[in-house]
Amino acid sequence: MTDIIAPHGSSALNALFVADSRENERLQEEAERLPSIVVSSAAAANAVMLGGGYFNPLAGYMNKADALSVARDMKTASGLFWPVPVLNLVRDAGRLEAGQRVALRDPNVVRHPVLAVMDIEAVETLTDAEADLIVHEVFRTADAKHPGVAAFVAQGRTVLSGPIRVLNFSYFQSEFPDTFRTAVEIRNEIAERGWRKVVAFQTRNPMHRAHEELCRMAMERLGADGLVIHMLLGKLKEGDIPAPVRDAAIRKMVELYFPPNSAMVTGYGFDMLYAGPREALLHAVFRQNMGASHLIVGRDHAGVGDYYGPFDAQTIFDDVPAGSLKIQIFRADNTAYSKKLNKVVMMCEAPGHAKDDFIQLSGTKVREMLGQGLAPPAEFSRVEVAQILIDYYRGLEIRAS
């Protein structure tokens, strides 16, 4: 096995999925007799990430003390570096109390099957001030229009904490069998491919030419063995392109424009937080757990609207205490096609350029073109990728008419 980067906070990966089929079946049967709750989509996504080893070394959902410490100081009460609280928030815990075992049911699958079994260690309530602290520290805003803030507030104030044992991966494994991978699976495949220095690229959108070239730049400058394109498969905000369409577009790009054994196309089951800098740190933690030595962090990474500065998600890494993370980041500036140089460049590395010397298109403009059946310029998007997106937007128009 190659010398792959160690997981975060431990020497071995602690995935909470019950892999032994007999034990899994036994817990499934037990769960049907337990008190149960249908958890929020955010809590379900946390369970999936815990089950896959992405949130190593956590053993389950955080209690109030850990959540507040993470929000305030980016570390748990015991001192583990962690950037975002991992919570199971509910509006009403009913008669649940510490010492009980409870079945957590999936809100995103028909009939709400059991997703995990949890041993409750504490049932606590966030005060208004404590909830506000978490919101302000994690999202840097309390604006109800911020999708991450809205999702957090909607979950409730009661904190159920304790270890969990995960019994399945919700809809991700069934709906995305070729793409969804656990941190354990990705780490194993990295080892099988013989990669040691690995670049991770986070995406919730299809990749255009600038993204493609950015990945190449990072690989070349770092001397990386391979690239893991790691796409979010969970809930996004309204208007974002669905995961199956993104998946098809990215796979086509890799198939046609990347050498064999240089790039893996994978995905993970999580809901987007849109927490900008804090979410960038979380991305780094779970990419280290899956075996990546470097993470590309670009402009407005994990952001939304104008809530964060364009490079806040990079500068926050300067505040991480030394030794807290082993993974390193590749800091990327805006990338665009230079008409002067006839290639995609980082704009900060292209002196003597005026705005019109670059080909840049807004997301709105690209969607308008695709919806009209027009491919963006070849310098902006690969023709084969554009066709997949054109077909998707045409389908939207047909369904709307």
N, C-alpha and C positions, 0 to 999 in steps of 0.2 A: 504494500500500500504506500502511496506517495505521502509526503510530509504535508498534510493539509492543516490549515489554520485550526487552532483549538476552538471549541465552542465558547460562548460567553459564560463566564462565571463558574465553569466546571471543566474537568478533564474529559468527560464523556457526555454525549448528548442524552438528555433525559426527556424522551418523548412519552407523553401521557396516554397515548392510544394503547388499548389492550389488544396486543397482537396475537396472543394465544387464543385460538378459536374456541376452545372449551371454556376458558375463563370468561371470554367475551360473551358467549352464549349464557353462561351461568349468571353473569351480571345483568344481561338483558332480561332474563326471567325474573331475577330479584327486583329489577327496576319496575316491573309491571305491578308489584305489590307495594311499592313505596309511595309515599306522598310525592306529588310531582308539581312542577311549575313550567309553564311555557316561558322561556327566557326571551329577552330582547334579541334582535338581530346582532347587535354589537356583542352581547355576551356569548351568543352562539359562535360568532366569528372568533372570539377569544378562545373558546373551547377548541375550535378547529386548529388554531395556531398552537395552542398548548399540546394538543394531541399529536401534531406533526413534528414537535420538537423545535419549532421556530422560536418559542418563548422560553427556551432553556435559560436558566435552571429553575424557573418557577414551578411550583408543585400544584398550583391552582390559582384561584381568584384572590386578590389582595384584600386585606382588611382595611379599615378606615385609616389607621395609623400609617400603614405602608402607602396607601393612596395619597394621603396628604403630604407625606415625606417626599414621594416621587414628584408630585406636582410642584412642591416648593423647592426641593434641593436636588432633584433628579437622582435620587437614591432611596432604596427602601430603608426601613427603620434599622435593619441589620447592616446597612452600608453597601448593598449591591447596587451598582450603577444601573439605573433604569429610567427611561425618559417619559413614559406615558403610563398612567395607572391602568392596570388590567383588572377590570371589575365585572361583577355580576350585580347590576342594579335592578331593583324591582320597585314597582309602585306599592305593592302590598304583599308582605311576607306571610300573611294569614297567621296560622298557628305554628309556623316553622320556628325552630329554636336551636340553639347550639347543642351539639351532640347528636342531632338527627342526621340520617342519610336521606337524600332526596334525589329524585330522578329529574334531570333537566331535559325538557322537551324542546324540539326544534321548531322555531316559529316560521321557518322558510320552506318547510316540506309539508305536503298534504297529510292530514291526520296527526301532525305533530309527534313523530316517533321520538323515542328516547335518544338523545344525543350523548349524554354523559351521566355519570352518577357522581354526586358530590357529598362529601362529609362536611356538614356545616360546623365551623369552629366559632363563628360569631354572627350575630344579626345586629347590625348597627344602623343608625340613621345619620345622614349628613345634615348638618344645620344649613340654613341659608348662606351663612358666611363661609362655611366649608365648601359647599357646592360652588359658590362664586369664586373661591380661591382656585379650585381645580380648573374651572372654565377659563379664568383669566390667565393662569400660568401655562396651561396646555395650549390654548387657542389664541392667546394674546388679544382676545376680544370677547365681549359678552353679547355681541350683536346677534339677535335671534335669526337674522337672515343668513348667517354663516351656517352652512349645512352640518358641520361637525358640532357646533354649539347646539343647534336645534335637535340633533340626534341624541346628544348627551342629556339635555334637559328632559327630553321625552321619556327617558328610561325610568325615572323615578329617583327617590332619595335613599331607599333602603339598601344597605350593602350586605350581601350574603358572601361570606368569605370561607375559604377552606380548600383542601385538596380535591382534585377531581380525577376520575378515570374515564377516558373518552372511548366511546363504543363505535362511532362511525364519523365520517367526515362530511356530514350533511349532504347537500346536493352537489358538492364540488366534484367528488369522485365519479358520480354517475353521469353528470352533465358534461364534464370535461375530462374524460378518461385518458386522452392523449396529452393533456397539458397539466392538470393538477398533479403536483408532486409534494411530498412532505420534505422537510429539511433532511430527514434521514435518507430518503431516496436520492435527493440531489447530491448529498455528501458522498453516498456510495457510488453514484455515477461519475462524479468528479474523480474519485479514486480509480474507477475502472478505466476512465479515459487517460489516466496518467497525468492529469493536470495538477499543478501545485500553486501557481500564481493565477488567480481567477478573478475576472472582473464581472461584477453584477450590474445590470442595467434595469432600473425600475421603470415600469410604464403602466399607464392606465389608458393610453391612446394607441392608435396605429402608429407605426414608425415611418416618418418621411426621410428623405435623403440626409437631412442634417443629423437626425438621430443615428442613422446608419453609419455615417462617417465619424460621428462622435465616438461611437463604440470602437471603430477601427483606430482612431487616434489614441484612445485610452489603452487599447491592447498593445499598440506599437510602442508608445512612450513608456509603458510599464514593463514591456517584455513579457506580457501575459501569455499563458498557455491556452486559455480558453475564455469564452464569454458565456454567461448565463443571462439570457433575456428573461426576466422574471415579471410576469404580468399579474396585476390584481384581477381576481375573478369574482370578487364580491360586489356589494352594492356601491353604486356611484351616484352622482347627482343627475338630475333630469337633463337630458340632452347629450350625455356622454355616449359614446359608441359601445354597443353591447360586446361582451367578452368573446362570443363566437366569431364575430366579424373581425375584431382585433386579432384574434388568434389566427384566422385564415390569412389575413394580410401580412402579419409578421412571419408566418411560416413560409409564405411565398417569397418574401424578401430574402430570408435566410437560405432557402433552397436555391435561389438563382444567383445570389450575390455574395455568399460567404463560402470559404473553402470547407471541405468536409472536415469533421471533427474539430471545428473551431468555435461553434456556437450551439448552445442548447436552448430550446424554446420551452419554458416551463411556466407554471402559474401557481398562485397560492390563494387560499380561501380566507379573505379578510374583507371587511367593509372599509372603504376609504374614510379617513378621519378629516382630511383637508386641514391638518394641524401644522402645516408648513415646517418650520425648524424642528419642533419636537418630533414630528412624524419622520423627518429625515433621520434623526437619531435612532428612532425605533427601526427604521429600515436598515440601518447599519447593524444594529444588534442582531436582527434575525437573518441578515445576509451572512454575518459571521457564523451564525449557527448552522447555516446550510453549506458552509465551506468556502465562501468567497473571501478573498484576501483584500479586495478593493471594491468600492462602490462608487459609481459615477453619480455625482451630485451637481445638477445643473441649475439653471436659472429658475427661480420660483418652484423649487422641488416640493411636491406635495401641497402646493398652495392653491388658493382659490381667490378670485377677485383681486382686490387691492389690499388685503389684510396684512400682507407681509412684504418686506423689501425684497427686491429681486435676488439678492444673494444672502439673505438671512439664514437660509438653510445650510449654507456653507460656513458662515462665520460662527454659528452656534457650536461647531466642532472645536473651535478655539477655546471654548469654555469647559470642555470635557476634561476632568482631571486625568493627569498622566497615568497610563496603565489601565484605565477603565475599559478601553476597547482595544482589541488587537487589529481589527480591520482598519484600513486606511481609506481615505476618500480621494477621488480624482475630481478636482474642481474644474468645472466646465463653464465657459462663458457662452453667450449667445452664439449659435452656429448658423451660418447661412451660406448660400452659394454666391461666390464672388464672380461677377462677370469679368472683372479684370484678370483674375488668376485662373478662371475656368475650373474651379473646384470649390468644394465646401470647406470653409475655414471657420475658426473661432474669430469672431469679429474683433476681439481685442488684439488679435495677432495679425491684423491686416491693416497696417498704417497706410495713409494716403488714399483711403476710400471715403467716398461720400455715401449718403444713404441710398442713392439711386444705383450705386455700384453693386448692391446686394439684391438678390431675389428673396424677398420675404413676403409671406402671405399670412393674413390673420386667419384664425380658425373660422370666423364667420365667412370670410371670403372663400375659403376652401370648401366649406359646406355648401355655399351657394353654387359654386362651380360643379361640385359633384352631384348636387340635386338636379342640375340642368343637364347632366350627362356629359359634362366637360371635364376632361382630365387636367389637373394643374400642370404647369410647365414641367418638363422632364427633369429640369434642374432641381425641382422641389420634391417631386414624388416619382417613384418608379412607376412605369406605365402599368405593369402587371398588378401592382398594389393598388393603384388608382382605380383599376377596373373593378376590383372586389368592392371598393368603397362606393363606386358609382352604382353598382348593382344593389347595394344596401339602401342608398338614398332613393333610388328609383322605387324600390319596394315600399319605402315609407310614403312616398307620394301616392302610389297606387292605393295603399290602404287608407290614406286620408281622403281620397277622392270618392 
